[in-house]
Amino acid sequence: MHSYIPSDESHENFYGEDEAMILVRIEDGDFEGEEMIIDVCDLEDIYSCQELIERLTSMRACVHWEIEEDRRNFLLEICPFISAWESRNLDLQTIFLKEEIELLLVDSLSCLRNRDRSSPGEVFIDFVTKTGYKDEPIIAEDGKILYHRTTPIHCAARSSCRFHIVEKLFAIYDNYQINYTDKTGLSHFQVACKFGCYDVIYKFLELGQNPNCVWGETGDSSLHFALAPENWSYNRTTRMLLERGTDPTLVNAQGVTILHLLCKREPDVRLVDLFLCICAERNHFVQINAQDKFGNTPLHEALKYGQIKWIHYLLKRGARPNLANENGFTPLHVICQRNEDDGLIEIFLKCCDNAKHTVNLNARDKEGRTPLEYAVARLLPRAVDVLLAKVANLSEFVFPTAAHFAEILSLGLLHDYHFKLRIAAGSLSIVEKLESRGFELVRSDALATMELFDKSKVLEKPKNLDERWYEHEKFVSRAKEVMIRKDFSLYDLVELRAKDAAYKLTPRSYYEEFVYQRKLNNIFRIHKEACAIHLCVKLSRKFFHEWAQDPLWKLLHGKMPIECCDMVIENLDNDDLHRILLAPTAQSLKQR
């Protein structure tokens, strides 16, 4: 390390008055006493570089390198000093050992914060790349390069980090003649494919990398990696791999084909054409109905992910619409288990009609459940409408249990006011539709529906709610602008009593207006949840009232006229009515 001090001799005009140059004398080292003229900015870099080296060296001496928590604390401590570093005039290996740099890079992966470029992990990775540090191969005792070593790139592949982090790591580990593999056989090339690092993949292939390498742990080929969810630029990288001779027929250990993976993605016309062209040129038969380890076909995947173009393509080319997976789920079951009621079932059935396929609408899975029963449990009114229009009778239909309804609660959307509206309006509009087809609910069906309301907290008032929120000037002005019908606004609906509102709007109308069309998006955010729950209470009032009326009369042993029971019910909320319906069950259990 050399020290530099300004010379006493002036050279301020040596390069002209506008040049910020200065004469300096080297005071130690091999060139002690010699002088040189340098840019003032370079001198500032040298001084700040020395200061940073001294600071980091001092802090490094306090680190217990075998303790991960100590290393992570070190990353936090140095973050303020390295975050703004831009110069490349710093040799990291004058401060850290190679092994220490690698440890810190690995630890940085656990110090990342999603979409936060100022997180300690990303700051350190940026710092390393800005200094120009490059990893050098490790030479074994026999003089050969150590190809099998776990690098931060392998660790990144197993973390939830984003593409740009992996790309930065490849700027450090940029020797593409060496394809490092970890203990499992996962290689740098495969990680590059997984994250869509196009330039890295290109450089590996240019240097002779075999594109058909397979990871022994999963049987995934480079194409499987390129079609991973982490790869946002999958179409570009997949096209390059196919053009470079990658085998499109390779199947992994789970039985997943490239077509399975393609069907999860929005089709890229150029990519699909290239895939089919290469398969044709090499006489590879595209297995349209290939089933993976779990029995899923490409059609199952296309339907699960709502890929309409793939659905058209597959059914035109012989995909079997009744082929079930290991759970007995046919493609129609898959549609009816989705979270979206977006008309996909109509598209699927129309495609099947065009391809002259007959669909088994009443197919039962291994639990004995039909697509219609799943559509009801998933609260998909439009799918229910389509199926009811095609199903001859409901004699074998079984209404979902509370456990079946609980499946939709596992989606983790209970905090969403829109989801609560979907539960209330969706469940009751489906009940309405089933009853119009002659299906009669029994008490256990009503209880299952009410339990769904209870567990989803559909009727629970928001905390810290102003009891008279509906009188707020901002709410009133916006609600009057949200038209449900030509002469009927959201404000009018809120003002109505539940009994009167039942004559104005059916549960299906609530669903169309507030779930499909999302009209509550037009009011202020502070009022949305309160208004949604108010609507849920209002639209469900009739259902709770009708089911509580007879049990209340029986609880009173018929001592009160039914009209009086109605008067009592008017003063009870829906939770009370739910408890009334539960009461006979509780009494019968006590008697046993």
C-alpha positions in Angstrom: 0.0 0.0 0.0 1.4 3.4 -0.9 0.8 6.9 0.7 0.6 10.0 -1.5 1.2 13.6 -0.3 0.9 16.8 -2.4 4.3 18.2 -3.5 5.3 21.7 -2.4 6.0 22.5 -6.1 3.1 24.1 -7.9 1.9 22.8 -11.3 -1.4 24.5 -11.3 -1.1 25.6 -14.9 0.7 22.6 -16.3 -2.4 21.3 -18.0 -4.2 24.6 -18.3 -6.3 26.7 -15.9 -9.4 24.6 -16.4 -7.8 21.2 -15.5 -8.1 20.0 -11.9 -4.6 18.5 -11.7 -2.1 18.3 -8.9 1.6 17.2 -8.5 2.0 14.5 -5.8 5.1 12.7 -4.3 5.1 9.0 -3.3 6.4 8.8 0.2 6.9 5.1 0.6 7.2 1.8 -1.3 9.4 1.0 -4.3 8.8 4.4 -5.9 9.5 6.5 -2.8 10.4 10.1 -3.6 9.1 10.0 -7.1 6.5 12.5 -8.3 3.5 12.2 -10.6 0.7 14.5 -11.8 -2.8 13.1 -11.2 -6.4 14.3 -11.4 -7.8 15.7 -8.1 -10.8 13.3 -8.4 -8.4 10.3 -8.6 -6.6 11.6 -5.5 -9.9 11.9 -3.6 -10.7 8.3 -4.6 -7.3 7.2 -3.3 -7.8 8.9 0.1 -11.4 7.7 0.5 -10.3 4.2 -0.6 -7.6 4.1 2.1 -10.1 5.4 4.7 -12.6 2.7 3.7 -9.9 -0.1 3.7 -8.8 1.0 7.2 -12.4 1.1 8.5 -13.4 -2.3 7.0 -10.2 -3.9 8.1 -10.8 -2.7 11.7 -14.4 -3.9 11.7 -13.5 -7.2 10.1 -11.1 -8.0 12.9 -14.0 -8.2 15.4 -16.0 -10.7 13.4 -16.3 -14.4 14.5 -16.4 -15.8 11.0 -17.7 -19.2 12.0 -20.9 -17.6 13.5 -23.5 -16.7 11.0 -25.3 -14.1 13.2 -21.9 -12.3 13.7 -21.4 -12.2 9.9 -24.9 -10.8 9.3 -24.5 -8.2 12.0 -21.2 -7.2 10.2 -23.2 -6.7 7.0 -25.6 -4.4 8.7 -22.7 -2.4 10.3 -20.8 -1.9 7.1 -23.9 -1.0 5.0 -23.7 2.8 5.6 -20.0 2.9 4.6 -20.3 0.9 1.4 -23.8 1.9 0.1 -22.6 4.9 -1.9 -19.3 3.4 -3.1 -18.8 3.8 -6.9 -15.0 3.6 -7.5 -13.3 0.4 -8.7 -10.0 1.5 -7.0 -10.4 -1.1 -4.3 -8.9 -4.5 -4.0 -11.3 -6.5 -1.7 -8.7 -9.1 -1.1 -6.5 -6.6 0.8 -9.4 -6.6 3.4 -11.0 -10.0 3.2 -10.0 -13.6 2.4 -11.6 -15.2 -0.6 -13.5 -17.5 1.7 -14.8 -14.6 3.7 -16.1 -12.8 0.6 -18.0 -15.9 -0.4 -19.5 -16.3 3.1 -20.7 -12.7 3.1 -22.2 -13.1 -0.4 -24.1 -16.2 0.8 -25.3 -14.4 4.0 -26.4 -11.4 1.8 -29.0 -13.6 0.2 -30.8 -13.9 3.6 -30.5 -10.1 4.1 -32.5 -9.2 1.0 -35.9 -7.5 1.2 -38.3 -7.8 -1.7 -38.1 -4.8 -4.1 -35.8 -3.0 -1.7 -32.6 -2.1 -3.4 -31.2 -0.6 -0.1 -31.3 -3.9 1.8 -28.0 -4.8 3.4 -27.7 -8.0 1.3 -28.1 -6.2 -2.0 -25.9 -3.3 -0.9 -23.0 -5.7 -0.2 -23.5 -7.6 -3.5 -23.5 -4.2 -5.4 -20.4 -3.2 -3.5 -18.5 -6.3 -4.5 -19.5 -5.9 -8.2 -18.5 -2.2 -8.2 -15.0 -3.0 -6.8 -14.5 -5.2 -9.9 -13.9 -8.3 -7.7 -14.0 -11.5 -9.7 -14.0 -15.1 -8.3 -10.9 -17.1 -9.2 -11.0 -20.9 -9.6 -9.9 -23.0 -6.7 -6.9 -25.2 -7.6 -6.9 -28.6 -5.9 -3.7 -30.3 -4.6 -3.3 -32.2 -7.8 -3.2 -29.0 -9.7 -6.6 -29.3 -11.3 -9.5 -26.9 -11.1 -12.1 -27.7 -8.4 -15.3 -27.9 -10.5 -17.5 -29.2 -7.6 -18.0 -26.4 -5.1 -21.1 -24.7 -3.8 -21.1 -21.0 -4.7 -23.5 -18.2 -3.8 -25.2 -18.8 -7.1 -26.2 -22.2 -6.1 -27.5 -20.8 -2.8 -29.4 -18.1 -4.7 -31.2 -20.8 -6.7 -32.6 -22.2 -3.5 -33.7 -18.9 -2.1 -36.5 -16.6 -3.1 -34.3 -13.9 -4.6 -35.1 -12.2 -7.9 -33.5 -12.4 -11.3 -31.4 -9.2 -11.0 -29.6 -10.6 -7.9 -28.6 -13.8 -9.7 -27.5 -11.6 -12.6 -25.2 -9.6 -10.3 -23.7 -12.7 -8.8 -22.9 -14.0 -12.3 -20.9 -10.7 -12.8 -18.7 -11.9 -10.0 -18.6 -15.6 -11.0 -18.1 -14.9 -14.7 -15.7 -17.7 -15.8 -18.1 -19.4 -18.2 -15.5 -22.0 -19.1 -16.1 -23.5 -15.7 -19.7 -24.8 -15.0 -19.5 -25.2 -11.2 -21.8 -27.9 -9.7 -22.8 -28.3 -6.0 -23.2 -31.5 -4.0 -26.5 -32.3 -5.7 -25.2 -31.8 -9.2 -26.9 -28.5 -9.8 -24.8 -26.4 -12.1 -24.3 -22.7 -12.8 -25.7 -23.2 -16.3 -28.9 -24.6 -14.9 -29.3 -21.8 -12.5 -28.8 -19.3 -15.4 -31.6 -21.1 -17.2 -33.9 -21.0 -14.2 -33.6 -17.3 -13.8 -33.5 -16.4 -17.5 -30.0 -15.0 -17.5 -29.9 -14.8 -21.3 -26.4 -13.4 -21.8 -25.0 -15.9 -19.3 -26.7 -18.9 -21.1 -25.4 -17.6 -24.4 -21.8 -17.4 -23.2 -21.9 -20.9 -21.7 -23.3 -22.3 -25.0 -20.7 -20.4 -27.0 -17.9 -22.1 -24.9 -19.3 -25.5 -25.6 -21.7 -26.2 -22.8 -24.0 -29.2 -23.5 -27.6 -27.8 -23.5 -29.0 -31.3 -22.7 -27.5 -31.6 -19.3 -29.9 -33.0 -16.7 -30.0 -32.4 -13.0 -29.8 -35.8 -11.4 -31.9 -34.8 -8.3 -35.1 -34.0 -10.3 -34.3 -35.1 -13.8 -34.9 -31.5 -15.0 -33.4 -30.6 -18.3 -32.3 -27.0 -19.2 -35.7 -26.5 -20.8 -37.4 -27.5 -17.5 -35.3 -24.9 -15.8 -36.0 -22.3 -18.4 -39.7 -22.7 -18.0 -39.5 -22.4 -14.2 -41.8 -19.7 -12.6 -38.8 -17.6 -11.6 -38.0 -17.0 -15.3 -40.0 -14.0 -16.5 -38.2 -14.1 -19.8 -38.8 -17.8 -20.4 -39.9 -17.3 -24.0 -36.5 -15.8 -25.0 -34.3 -18.3 -23.2 -36.4 -21.2 -24.2 -36.2 -20.2 -27.9 -32.4 -20.0 -27.7 -32.1 -23.4 -26.0 -34.4 -25.0 -28.6 -32.4 -23.4 -31.4 -29.1 -24.7 -29.9 -30.3 -28.3 -30.0 -31.9 -28.9 -26.7 -34.1 -32.0 -26.8 -37.8 -31.0 -26.3 -38.9 -34.5 -25.5 -37.0 -34.9 -22.2 -39.2 -35.8 -19.2 -38.2 -35.2 -15.6 -38.5 -37.6 -12.6 -42.0 -36.4 -11.9 -43.1 -37.3 -15.5 -43.4 -33.6 -16.4 -42.9 -32.9 -20.1 -42.0 -29.6 -21.7 -45.6 -29.4 -22.9 -46.8 -29.6 -19.3 -44.7 -26.5 -18.5 -45.6 -24.6 -21.7 -49.3 -25.0 -20.9 -48.9 -23.1 -17.6 -47.7 -20.0 -19.5 -49.3 -17.5 -21.9 -48.5 -19.0 -25.3 -45.8 -17.1 -27.3 -46.6 -17.8 -31.0 -42.9 -17.8 -32.1 -42.0 -20.2 -29.2 -44.9 -22.6 -29.8 -44.2 -22.6 -33.6 -40.5 -23.3 -32.9 -41.3 -26.1 -30.4 -43.7 -27.8 -32.9 -41.3 -27.3 -35.8 -38.4 -28.8 -34.0 -40.5 -31.8 -32.9 -41.6 -32.3 -36.5 -38.1 -32.0 -37.9 -36.7 -34.5 -35.5 -39.7 -36.9 -35.8 -40.6 -36.4 -32.2 -44.2 -37.2 -31.4 -45.8 -34.5 -29.2 -47.6 -36.4 -26.4 -50.7 -34.4 -26.0 -52.1 -36.7 -23.3 -48.9 -37.4 -21.4 -49.6 -37.8 -17.7 -47.1 -36.8 -15.0 -46.5 -38.7 -11.8 -49.9 -37.4 -10.4 -51.8 -38.2 -13.5 -52.1 -34.6 -14.7 -52.1 -33.9 -18.5 -51.1 -30.7 -20.3 -54.8 -30.0 -20.5 -55.1 -30.2 -16.7 -52.3 -27.6 -16.4 -53.7 -25.3 -19.1 -57.1 -25.2 -17.4 -55.6 -24.7 -13.9 -53.8 -21.6 -15.1 -56.6 -20.4 -17.4 -54.5 -20.5 -20.6 -57.3 -20.3 -23.2 -55.1 -20.5 -26.3 -53.5 -23.7 -25.1 -57.0 -25.2 -24.3 -58.1 -24.6 -27.9 -54.8 -26.0 -29.3 -54.8 -29.2 -27.1 -58.5 -30.1 -27.7 -58.1 -29.6 -31.5 -55.2 -32.0 -31.4 -56.8 -34.8 -29.5 -56.6 -34.0 -25.8 -58.9 -36.2 -23.9 -61.4 -34.1 -21.9 -62.4 -36.9 -19.5 -58.9 -38.2 -18.6 -58.7 -38.2 -14.8 -55.6 -37.7 -12.6 -54.7 -39.9 -9.6 -57.3 -38.0 -7.5 -60.0 -38.7 -10.0 -60.1 -35.0 -11.2 -61.1 -34.6 -14.8 -60.4 -31.4 -16.6 -63.9 -30.3 -15.7 -63.1 -30.9 -12.0 -60.0 -28.7 -12.4 -62.1 -25.8 -13.8 -64.6 -26.0 -10.9 -61.8 -25.9 -8.3 -60.3 -22.6 -9.6 -60.7 -19.4 -7.6 -61.9 -17.5 -10.7 -65.5 -17.6 -12.1 -64.4 -16.2 -15.4 -66.3 -18.1 -18.0 -63.6 -20.7 -18.6 -66.1 -23.5 -18.3 -68.1 -22.2 -21.2 -65.0 -21.9 -23.4 -63.9 -25.4 -22.5 -67.3 -27.0 -23.3 -67.6 -25.0 -26.5 -64.1 -26.2 -27.6 -65.1 -29.8 -26.8 -68.3 -29.4 -28.9 -66.3 -28.1 -31.8 -63.8 -31.0 -31.5 -66.7 -33.5 -31.3 -65.7 -34.5 -27.7 -68.4 -35.7 -25.2 -67.7 -34.4 -21.7 -68.9 -36.4 -18.7 -70.6 -33.7 -16.6 -71.3 -36.1 -13.7 -67.8 -37.6 -13.4 -67.0 -38.3 -9.7 -63.5 -38.1 -8.2 -62.1 -40.5 -5.6 -64.2 -38.7 -2.9 -67.3 -39.2 -5.0 -67.7 -35.4 -5.7 -68.9 -34.1 -9.1 -67.7 -30.9 -10.9 -71.1 -29.3 -9.9 -70.5 -30.0 -6.2 -67.0 -28.4 -6.4 -68.4 -25.4 -8.2 -71.0 -24.9 -5.4 -68.3 -25.3 -2.7 -66.0 -22.9 -4.5 -68.8 -20.3 -4.9 -68.7 -20.1 -8.7 -72.2 -19.0 -9.7 -71.5 -18.7 -13.4 -70.0 -22.2 -13.5 -73.0 -23.5 -11.5 -75.4 -21.9 -14.1 -73.6 -23.6 -17.0 -73.6 -27.0 -15.3 -77.2 -26.8 -14.2 -78.3 -25.9 -17.8 -76.7 -29.2 -18.9 -77.4 -31.5 -16.0 -80.8 -33.3 -16.3 -81.7 -33.6 -12.6 -80.3 -33.0 -9.2 -81.4 -36.2 -7.6 -77.8 -37.3 -6.8 -76.5 -33.8 -6.0 -75.0 -33.5 -2.5 -74.8 -30.0 -1.0 -71.3 -29.1 0.4 -70.6 -29.7 4.0 -69.0 -27.1 6.3 -65.7 -28.9 5.7 -66.1 -28.5 1.9 -66.9 -24.8 2.2 -63.8 -24.4 4.5 -61.6 -25.1 1.4 -62.3 -21.7 0.0 -61.3 -20.1 3.4 -57.8 -21.6 3.0 -57.2 -19.1 0.2 -56.2 -16.6 3.0 -58.4 -13.7 1.7 -60.5 -13.2 4.8 -59.1 -9.6 5.2 -60.4 -8.6 1.8 -63.8 -6.9 1.8 -64.3 -8.1 -1.8 -63.8 -11.7 -0.8 -66.5 -11.3 1.9 -68.9 -10.0 -0.6 -68.1 -13.0 -2.8 -68.9 -15.4 0.1 -72.2 -13.8 1.0 -73.5 -13.0 -2.5 -72.0 -16.1 -4.1 -73.3 -18.7 -1.6 -76.8 -17.3 -1.5 -77.1 -16.7 -5.3 -76.1 -20.4 -5.7 -78.7 -21.5 -3.2 -81.3 -19.4 -5.0 -80.3 -21.1 -8.3 -80.4 -24.6 -6.9 -83.8 -24.0 -5.4 -85.1 -22.7 -8.7 -84.2 -26.1 -10.1 -86.2 -27.9 -7.5 -83.4 -28.7 -5.0 -84.6 -28.4 -1.4 -82.1 -27.4 1.3 -82.3 -29.2 4.6 -81.3 -27.8 8.0 -77.7 -29.2 7.8 -77.3 -27.4 4.4 -78.4 -24.1 5.9 -76.1 -24.6 8.9 -73.2 -25.3 6.6 -73.9 -22.0 4.8 -74.2 -20.1 8.1 -71.0 -21.6 9.4 -69.3 -20.3 6.2 -70.5 -16.8 7.1 -69.4 -17.2 10.7 -65.8 -18.5 9.9 -65.3 -15.9 7.2 -66.4 -13.1 9.6 -68.7 -11.8 6.9 -71.0 -10.3 9.4 -68.4 -9.0 11.8 -68.3 -5.2 12.1 -64.9 -3.6 11.4 -63.0 -2.3 14.5 -62.9 1.4 15.2 -65.9 1.9 12.9 -67.9 5.1 13.1 -71.4 3.8 13.6 -72.8 6.4 11.3 -70.2 6.0 8.5 -73.1 6.0 5.9 -73.8 9.6 6.8 -70.3 10.9 5.9 -70.5 13.5 3.2 -67.8 11.8 1.1 -69.6 8.5 1.3 -73.0 10.0 0.4 -71.7 11.9 -2.6 -69.9 8.9 -4.1 -72.6 6.4 -3.2 -75.2 8.5 -5.1 -73.0 8.3 -8.2 -72.8 4.5 -8.1 -75.8 3.4 -10.1 -77.1 -0.2 -9.7 -80.1 0.5 -12.0 -81.2 3.6 -13.8 -83.1 5.0 -10.9 -81.5 3.1 -8.0 -78.1 3.9 -6.5 -75.8 2.4 -3.9 -76.9 5.2 -1.6 -80.6 4.2 -2.1 -79.7 0.5 -1.3 -77.8 1.4 1.9 -80.8 3.5 3.1 -83.3 0.7 2.5 -84.3 -1.8 5.3 -83.2 -5.3 4.7 -86.8 -6.5 4.1 -87.4 -3.9 1.5 -84.0 -4.4 -0.1 -84.8 -8.1 -0.7 -87.6 -7.0 -3.1 -85.2 -4.7 -5.0 -82.2 -7.0 -5.4 -81.7 -10.7 -5.4 -78.4 -12.3 -4.1 -77.5 -12.8 -7.8 -77.9 -9.1 -8.4 -75.6 -8.3 -5.5 -73.1 -10.8 -7.0 -73.2 -9.2 -10.5 -73.0 -5.6 -9.2 -70.5 -5.9 -6.4 -68.4 -9.0 -7.1 -68.2 -9.1 -10.9 -68.4 -5.4 -11.6 -66.7 -4.3 -8.3 -68.8 -1.2 -8.0 -67.5 -0.6 -4.4 -64.2 0.4 -6.1 -66.0 3.7 -6.8 -66.3 4.8 -3.2 -63.6 5.9 -0.8 -61.3 3.3 0.7 -62.2 4.2 4.3 -65.8 3.2 3.6 -65.3 0.1 1.5 -65.2 -2.6 4.3 -68.0 -1.1 6.3 -70.2 -0.8 3.2 -69.3 -4.4 2.1 -70.3 -5.9 5.4 -73.4 -3.8 5.5 -74.4 -5.2 2.1 -73.5 -8.8 3.3 -75.8 -8.4 6.3 -78.6 -6.9 4.2 -78.5 -9.5 1.4 -78.3 -12.5 3.9 -81.1 -11.3 6.2 -83.9 -13.0 4.4 -82.0 -16.4 4.4 -81.3 -16.2 8.1 -84.8 -15.0 8.9 -86.5 -17.8 7.0 -84.3 -20.6 8.6 -84.6 -19.3 12.1 -88.4 -18.7 12.1 -89.5 -22.3 12.6 -86.8 -23.3 15.2 -87.6 -20.2 17.3 -91.3 -21.2 17.3 -90.3 -24.7 18.4 -88.0 -23.3 21.1 -91.0 -21.4 22.5 -93.0 -24.7 22.3 -95.5 -23.1 20.1 -96.7 -20.8 22.9 -96.3 -17.7 20.7 -98.1 -17.1 17.3 -95.8 -17.2 14.3 -96.5 -13.5 13.7 -95.0 -12.7 17.2 -92.0 -14.9 16.4 -91.4 -12.7 13.3 -91.5 -9.6 15.6 -88.9 -11.2 17.9 -86.7 -12.0 14.9 -86.9 -8.5 13.6 -85.0 -7.4 16.7 -82.3 -10.1 16.5 -79.1 -9.9 14.3 -78.0 -12.7 12.0 -75.6 -14.1 14.6 -78.5 -14.6 17.0 -80.5 -16.3 14.3 -77.6 -18.6 13.6 -77.6 -19.6 17.3 -81.3 -20.2 17.2 -80.9 -22.7 14.3 -78.1 -24.4 16.3 -80.2 -24.7 19.5 -82.3 -27.8 18.5 -79.0 -29.7 17.7 -77.6 -28.7 21.1 -80.7 -29.9 22.9 -80.8 -33.2 21.1 -77.2 -33.8 22.0 -78.0 -33.2 25.7 -80.9 -35.6 25.6 -78.5 -38.3 24.3 
